[in-house]
Amino acid sequence: MKLIFLDADGTLLHSDGHIPESTILACELAQKNGHKICLGTGRQVVEIIGDLKKNPF
């Protein structure tokens, strides 16, 4: 198992604020293969909104 840390702005999120379907599928595949996906961001918990909140990081 590996821990995979992904930054929110510019990595997970496009400039318009959504997460591309290809990114979601890649994260799901990594999780199915036993890896843990972690959100690495400087945002406060209350700033994690929209698509970021919909995904199980």
Distance bins in CASP14 RR format, pairs under 12 A and 6 or more apart:
PFRMAT RR
TARGET T0000
AUTHOR 0000-0000-0000
RMODE 2
METHOD distances of the structure
MODEL  1
1 30 0 0 0 0 0 1 0 0 0 0 0
1 31 0 0 0 0 0 1 0 0 0 0 0
1 33 0 0 0 0 1 0 0 0 0 0 0
1 34 1 0 1 0 0 0 0 0 0 0 0
1 35 1 0 1 0 0 0 0 0 0 0 0
1 36 1 0 0 1 0 0 0 0 0 0 0
1 37 0 0 0 0 0 1 0 0 0 0 0
2 30 0 0 0 0 1 0 0 0 0 0 0
2 31 0 0 0 0 0 1 0 0 0 0 0
2 33 0 0 0 0 1 0 0 0 0 0 0
2 34 0 0 0 0 1 0 0 0 0 0 0
2 35 1 0 1 0 0 0 0 0 0 0 0
2 36 1 0 0 1 0 0 0 0 0 0 0
2 37 0 0 0 0 1 0 0 0 0 0 0
2 38 0 0 0 0 0 1 0 0 0 0 0
3 30 0 0 0 0 0 1 0 0 0 0 0
3 31 0 0 0 0 0 1 0 0 0 0 0
3 34 0 0 0 0 0 1 0 0 0 0 0
3 35 1 0 0 1 0 0 0 0 0 0 0
3 36 1 0 1 0 0 0 0 0 0 0 0
3 37 0 0 0 0 1 0 0 0 0 0 0
3 38 1 0 1 0 0 0 0 0 0 0 0
3 39 0 0 0 0 0 1 0 0 0 0 0
3 40 0 0 0 0 0 1 0 0 0 0 0
3 57 0 0 0 0 0 1 0 0 0 0 0
4 11 0 0 0 0 0 1 0 0 0 0 0
4 12 0 0 0 0 0 1 0 0 0 0 0
4 23 0 0 0 0 0 1 0 0 0 0 0
4 26 0 0 0 0 1 0 0 0 0 0 0
4 27 0 0 0 0 1 0 0 0 0 0 0
4 29 0 0 0 0 0 1 0 0 0 0 0
4 30 1 0 0 1 0 0 0 0 0 0 0
4 31 0 0 0 0 1 0 0 0 0 0 0
4 33 0 0 0 0 0 1 0 0 0 0 0
4 34 0 0 0 0 0 1 0 0 0 0 0
4 35 1 0 1 0 0 0 0 0 0 0 0
4 36 1 0 0 1 0 0 0 0 0 0 0
4 37 1 0 1 0 0 0 0 0 0 0 0
4 38 1 0 0 1 0 0 0 0 0 0 0
4 39 0 0 0 0 0 1 0 0 0 0 0
4 40 0 0 0 0 0 1 0 0 0 0 0
4 57 0 0 0 0 1 0 0 0 0 0 0
5 11 0 0 0 0 1 0 0 0 0 0 0
5 12 0 0 0 0 0 1 0 0 0 0 0
5 27 0 0 0 0 0 1 0 0 0 0 0
5 30 0 0 0 0 0 1 0 0 0 0 0
5 35 0 0 0 0 0 1 0 0 0 0 0
5 36 0 0 0 0 1 0 0 0 0 0 0
5 37 0 0 0 0 1 0 0 0 0 0 0
5 38 1 0 1 0 0 0 0 0 0 0 0
5 39 1 0 0 1 0 0 0 0 0 0 0
5 40 1 0 1 0 0 0 0 0 0 0 0
5 41 0 0 0 0 1 0 0 0 0 0 0
5 42 0 0 0 0 0 1 0 0 0 0 0
5 57 0 0 0 0 1 0 0 0 0 0 0
6 12 1 0 1 0 0 0 0 0 0 0 0
6 13 0 0 0 0 1 0 0 0 0 0 0
6 19 0 0 0 0 1 0 0 0 0 0 0
6 23 0 0 0 0 1 0 0 0 0 0 0
6 24 0 0 0 0 0 1 0 0 0 0 0
6 26 0 0 0 0 1 0 0 0 0 0 0
6 27 1 0 0 1 0 0 0 0 0 0 0
6 30 0 0 0 0 1 0 0 0 0 0 0
6 35 0 0 0 0 0 1 0 0 0 0 0
6 36 0 0 0 0 0 1 0 0 0 0 0
6 37 1 0 0 1 0 0 0 0 0 0 0
6 38 1 0 0 1 0 0 0 0 0 0 0
6 39 1 0 0 1 0 0 0 0 0 0 0
6 40 1 0 0 1 0 0 0 0 0 0 0
6 41 0 0 0 0 1 0 0 0 0 0 0
6 52 0 0 0 0 0 1 0 0 0 0 0
6 55 0 0 0 0 1 0 0 0 0 0 0
6 57 1 0 0 1 0 0 0 0 0 0 0
7 13 0 0 0 0 1 0 0 0 0 0 0
7 23 0 0 0 0 0 1 0 0 0 0 0
7 38 0 0 0 0 0 1 0 0 0 0 0
7 39 0 0 0 0 1 0 0 0 0 0 0
7 40 1 0 1 0 0 0 0 0 0 0 0
7 41 1 0 0 1 0 0 0 0 0 0 0
7 42 0 0 0 0 1 0 0 0 0 0 0
7 43 0 0 0 0 0 1 0 0 0 0 0
7 52 0 0 0 0 0 1 0 0 0 0 0
7 57 0 0 0 0 0 1 0 0 0 0 0
8 14 0 0 0 0 0 1 0 0 0 0 0
8 17 0 0 0 0 1 0 0 0 0 0 0
8 18 0 0 0 0 0 1 0 0 0 0 0
8 19 0 0 0 0 1 0 0 0 0 0 0
8 23 0 0 0 0 0 1 0 0 0 0 0
8 38 0 0 0 0 0 1 0 0 0 0 0
8 39 1 0 0 1 0 0 0 0 0 0 0
8 40 1 0 0 1 0 0 0 0 0 0 0
8 41 1 0 1 0 0 0 0 0 0 0 0
8 42 1 0 0 1 0 0 0 0 0 0 0
8 43 1 0 0 1 0 0 0 0 0 0 0
8 44 0 0 0 0 0 1 0 0 0 0 0
8 47 0 0 0 0 1 0 0 0 0 0 0
8 48 1 0 0 1 0 0 0 0 0 0 0
8 49 0 0 0 0 0 1 0 0 0 0 0
8 50 0 0 0 0 0 1 0 0 0 0 0
8 51 0 0 0 0 1 0 0 0 0 0 0
8 52 1 0 1 0 0 0 0 0 0 0 0
8 53 0 0 0 0 0 1 0 0 0 0 0
8 55 0 0 0 0 0 1 0 0 0 0 0
8 57 0 0 0 0 1 0 0 0 0 0 0
9 15 0 0 0 0 1 0 0 0 0 0 0
9 16 0 0 0 0 0 1 0 0 0 0 0
9 17 0 0 0 0 1 0 0 0 0 0 0
9 19 0 0 0 0 0 1 0 0 0 0 0
9 39 0 0 0 0 0 1 0 0 0 0 0
9 40 0 0 0 0 0 1 0 0 0 0 0
9 41 1 0 0 1 0 0 0 0 0 0 0
9 42 0 0 0 0 1 0 0 0 0 0 0
9 43 0 0 0 0 1 0 0 0 0 0 0
9 47 0 0 0 0 0 1 0 0 0 0 0
9 48 0 0 0 0 0 1 0 0 0 0 0
9 51 0 0 0 0 0 1 0 0 0 0 0
9 52 0 0 0 0 1 0 0 0 0 0 0
10 16 0 0 0 0 0 1 0 0 0 0 0
10 17 0 0 0 0 1 0 0 0 0 0 0
10 18 0 0 0 0 0 1 0 0 0 0 0
10 19 0 0 0 0 0 1 0 0 0 0 0
10 20 0 0 0 0 0 1 0 0 0 0 0
10 23 0 0 0 0 0 1 0 0 0 0 0
10 41 0 0 0 0 0 1 0 0 0 0 0
10 52 0 0 0 0 0 1 0 0 0 0 0
11 17 0 0 0 0 0 1 0 0 0 0 0
11 19 0 0 0 0 1 0 0 0 0 0 0
11 20 0 0 0 0 0 1 0 0 0 0 0
11 23 0 0 0 0 1 0 0 0 0 0 0
11 26 0 0 0 0 0 1 0 0 0 0 0
11 27 0 0 0 0 0 1 0 0 0 0 0
11 37 0 0 0 0 0 1 0 0 0 0 0
11 39 0 0 0 0 0 1 0 0 0 0 0
11 40 0 0 0 0 1 0 0 0 0 0 0
11 41 0 0 0 0 1 0 0 0 0 0 0
11 52 0 0 0 0 0 1 0 0 0 0 0
12 18 0 0 0 0 1 0 0 0 0 0 0
12 19 1 0 1 0 0 0 0 0 0 0 0
12 20 0 0 0 0 1 0 0 0 0 0 0
12 22 0 0 0 0 0 1 0 0 0 0 0
12 23 1 0 0 1 0 0 0 0 0 0 0
12 24 0 0 0 0 1 0 0 0 0 0 0
12 26 0 0 0 0 0 1 0 0 0 0 0
12 27 0 0 0 0 1 0 0 0 0 0 0
12 37 0 0 0 0 1 0 0 0 0 0 0
12 38 0 0 0 0 0 1 0 0 0 0 0
12 39 1 0 0 1 0 0 0 0 0 0 0
12 40 0 0 0 0 1 0 0 0 0 0 0
12 41 0 0 0 0 1 0 0 0 0 0 0
12 43 0 0 0 0 0 1 0 0 0 0 0
12 48 0 0 0 0 0 1 0 0 0 0 0
12 50 0 0 0 0 0 1 0 0 0 0 0
12 51 1 0 0 1 0 0 0 0 0 0 0
12 52 1 0 0 1 0 0 0 0 0 0 0
12 53 0 0 0 0 0 1 0 0 0 0 0
12 54 0 0 0 0 0 1 0 0 0 0 0
12 55 0 0 0 0 1 0 0 0 0 0 0
12 57 0 0 0 0 1 0 0 0 0 0 0
13 19 1 0 0 1 0 0 0 0 0 0 0
13 20 0 0 0 0 1 0 0 0 0 0 0
13 23 0 0 0 0 1 0 0 0 0 0 0
13 24 0 0 0 0 0 1 0 0 0 0 0
13 39 0 0 0 0 0 1 0 0 0 0 0
13 41 0 0 0 0 1 0 0 0 0 0 0
13 43 0 0 0 0 0 1 0 0 0 0 0
13 47 0 0 0 0 0 1 0 0 0 0 0
13 48 0 0 0 0 0 1 0 0 0 0 0
13 49 0 0 0 0 0 1 0 0 0 0 0
13 50 0 0 0 0 1 0 0 0 0 0 0
13 51 1 0 0 1 0 0 0 0 0 0 0
13 52 1 0 0 1 0 0 0 0 0 0 0
13 53 0 0 0 0 0 1 0 0 0 0 0
13 54 0 0 0 0 0 1 0 0 0 0 0
13 55 0 0 0 0 0 1 0 0 0 0 0
14 20 1 0 0 1 0 0 0 0 0 0 0
14 21 0 0 0 0 0 1 0 0 0 0 0
14 22 0 0 0 0 0 1 0 0 0 0 0
14 23 0 0 0 0 1 0 0 0 0 0 0
14 51 0 0 0 0 1 0 0 0 0 0 0
16 50 0 0 0 0 0 1 0 0 0 0 0
16 51 0 0 0 0 0 1 0 0 0 0 0
17 23 0 0 0 0 0 1 0 0 0 0 0
17 49 0 0 0 0 1 0 0 0 0 0 0
17 50 1 0 0 1 0 0 0 0 0 0 0
17 51 1 0 0 1 0 0 0 0 0 0 0
17 52 0 0 0 0 1 0 0 0 0 0 0
17 54 0 0 0 0 0 1 0 0 0 0 0
18 24 0 0 0 0 1 0 0 0 0 0 0
18 49 0 0 0 0 0 1 0 0 0 0 0
18 50 0 0 0 0 1 0 0 0 0 0 0
18 51 1 0 1 0 0 0 0 0 0 0 0
18 52 0 0 0 0 1 0 0 0 0 0 0
18 54 0 0 0 0 0 1 0 0 0 0 0
18 55 0 0 0 0 0 1 0 0 0 0 0
19 25 0 0 0 0 0 1 0 0 0 0 0
19 26 0 0 0 0 0 1 0 0 0 0 0
19 27 0 0 0 0 1 0 0 0 0 0 0
19 28 0 0 0 0 0 1 0 0 0 0 0
19 37 0 0 0 0 0 1 0 0 0 0 0
19 39 0 0 0 0 0 1 0 0 0 0 0
19 50 0 0 0 0 1 0 0 0 0 0 0
19 51 1 0 1 0 0 0 0 0 0 0 0
19 52 1 0 0 1 0 0 0 0 0 0 0
19 53 0 0 0 0 0 1 0 0 0 0 0
19 54 0 0 0 0 1 0 0 0 0 0 0
19 55 1 0 0 1 0 0 0 0 0 0 0
19 57 0 0 0 0 0 1 0 0 0 0 0
20 26 0 0 0 0 1 0 0 0 0 0 0
20 27 0 0 0 0 0 1 0 0 0 0 0
20 51 0 0 0 0 1 0 0 0 0 0 0
20 55 0 0 0 0 0 1 0 0 0 0 0
21 27 0 0 0 0 0 1 0 0 0 0 0
21 28 0 0 0 0 0 1 0 0 0 0 0
21 51 0 0 0 0 0 1 0 0 0 0 0
21 55 0 0 0 0 0 1 0 0 0 0 0
22 28 0 0 0 0 0 1 0 0 0 0 0
22 29 0 0 0 0 0 1 0 0 0 0 0
23 29 0 0 0 0 0 1 0 0 0 0 0
23 30 0 0 0 0 0 1 0 0 0 0 0
23 37 0 0 0 0 0 1 0 0 0 0 0
23 51 0 0 0 0 1 0 0 0 0 0 0
23 52 0 0 0 0 0 1 0 0 0 0 0
23 55 0 0 0 0 1 0 0 0 0 0 0
23 57 0 0 0 0 0 1 0 0 0 0 0
24 30 0 0 0 0 0 1 0 0 0 0 0
24 31 0 0 0 0 0 1 0 0 0 0 0
24 37 0 0 0 0 0 1 0 0 0 0 0
24 51 0 0 0 0 1 0 0 0 0 0 0
24 52 0 0 0 0 0 1 0 0 0 0 0
24 54 0 0 0 0 1 0 0 0 0 0 0
24 55 1 0 0 1 0 0 0 0 0 0 0
24 56 0 0 0 0 0 1 0 0 0 0 0
24 57 0 0 0 0 0 1 0 0 0 0 0
25 31 0 0 0 0 0 1 0 0 0 0 0
25 32 0 0 0 0 0 1 0 0 0 0 0
25 55 0 0 0 0 0 1 0 0 0 0 0
26 32 0 0 0 0 0 1 0 0 0 0 0
26 33 0 0 0 0 0 1 0 0 0 0 0
26 35 0 0 0 0 0 1 0 0 0 0 0
26 37 0 0 0 0 1 0 0 0 0 0 0
26 55 0 0 0 0 0 1 0 0 0 0 0
27 33 0 0 0 0 0 1 0 0 0 0 0
27 34 0 0 0 0 0 1 0 0 0 0 0
27 35 0 0 0 0 1 0 0 0 0 0 0
27 36 0 0 0 0 0 1 0 0 0 0 0
27 37 1 0 1 0 0 0 0 0 0 0 0
27 38 0 0 0 0 0 1 0 0 0 0 0
27 39 0 0 0 0 0 1 0 0 0 0 0
27 51 0 0 0 0 0 1 0 0 0 0 0
27 52 0 0 0 0 0 1 0 0 0 0 0
27 54 0 0 0 0 0 1 0 0 0 0 0
27 55 1 0 0 1 0 0 0 0 0 0 0
27 56 0 0 0 0 1 0 0 0 0 0 0
27 57 0 0 0 0 1 0 0 0 0 0 0
28 34 0 0 0 0 0 1 0 0 0 0 0
28 35 0 0 0 0 0 1 0 0 0 0 0
28 37 0 0 0 0 1 0 0 0 0 0 0
28 55 0 0 0 0 1 0 0 0 0 0 0
28 56 0 0 0 0 1 0 0 0 0 0 0
28 57 0 0 0 0 0 1 0 0 0 0 0
29 35 0 0 0 0 1 0 0 0 0 0 0
29 37 0 0 0 0 0 1 0 0 0 0 0
30 36 0 0 0 0 1 0 0 0 0 0 0
30 37 1 0 0 1 0 0 0 0 0 0 0
30 38 0 0 0 0 0 1 0 0 0 0 0
30 56 0 0 0 0 0 1 0 0 0 0 0
30 57 0 0 0 0 0 1 0 0 0 0 0
31 37 1 0 0 1 0 0 0 0 0 0 0
31 38 0 0 0 0 0 1 0 0 0 0 0
31 55 0 0 0 0 0 1 0 0 0 0 0
31 56 1 0 0 1 0 0 0 0 0 0 0
31 57 0 0 0 0 1 0 0 0 0 0 0
35 57 0 0 0 0 0 1 0 0 0 0 0
36 56 0 0 0 0 0 1 0 0 0 0 0
36 57 0 0 0 0 1 0 0 0 0 0 0
37 52 0 0 0 0 0 1 0 0 0 0 0
37 55 0 0 0 0 1 0 0 0 0 0 0
37 56 1 0 0 1 0 0 0 0 0 0 0
37 57 1 0 1 0 0 0 0 0 0 0 0
38 55 0 0 0 0 0 1 0 0 0 0 0
38 56 0 0 0 0 0 1 0 0 0 0 0
38 57 1 0 0 1 0 0 0 0 0 0 0
39 45 0 0 0 0 0 1 0 0 0 0 0
39 47 0 0 0 0 0 1 0 0 0 0 0
39 48 1 0 0 1 0 0 0 0 0 0 0
39 51 0 0 0 0 0 1 0 0 0 0 0
39 52 1 0 0 1 0 0 0 0 0 0 0
39 53 0 0 0 0 0 1 0 0 0 0 0
39 55 0 0 0 0 1 0 0 0 0 0 0
39 56 0 0 0 0 0 1 0 0 0 0 0
39 57 1 0 1 0 0 0 0 0 0 0 0
40 48 0 0 0 0 0 1 0 0 0 0 0
40 52 0 0 0 0 0 1 0 0 0 0 0
40 57 0 0 0 0 1 0 0 0 0 0 0
41 47 0 0 0 0 1 0 0 0 0 0 0
41 48 1 0 0 1 0 0 0 0 0 0 0
41 49 0 0 0 0 0 1 0 0 0 0 0
41 52 0 0 0 0 1 0 0 0 0 0 0
41 57 0 0 0 0 1 0 0 0 0 0 0
42 48 0 0 0 0 1 0 0 0 0 0 0
42 52 0 0 0 0 0 1 0 0 0 0 0
43 49 0 0 0 0 1 0 0 0 0 0 0
43 50 0 0 0 0 0 1 0 0 0 0 0
43 52 0 0 0 0 1 0 0 0 0 0 0
43 53 0 0 0 0 0 1 0 0 0 0 0
43 57 0 0 0 0 0 1 0 0 0 0 0
45 52 0 0 0 0 0 1 0 0 0 0 0
45 53 0 0 0 0 1 0 0 0 0 0 0
46 52 0 0 0 0 0 1 0 0 0 0 0
46 53 0 0 0 0 0 1 0 0 0 0 0
47 53 0 0 0 0 0 1 0 0 0 0 0
48 54 0 0 0 0 0 1 0 0 0 0 0
48 55 0 0 0 0 0 1 0 0 0 0 0
48 57 0 0 0 0 1 0 0 0 0 0 0
49 55 0 0 0 0 0 1 0 0 0 0 0
51 57 0 0 0 0 0 1 0 0 0 0 0
END
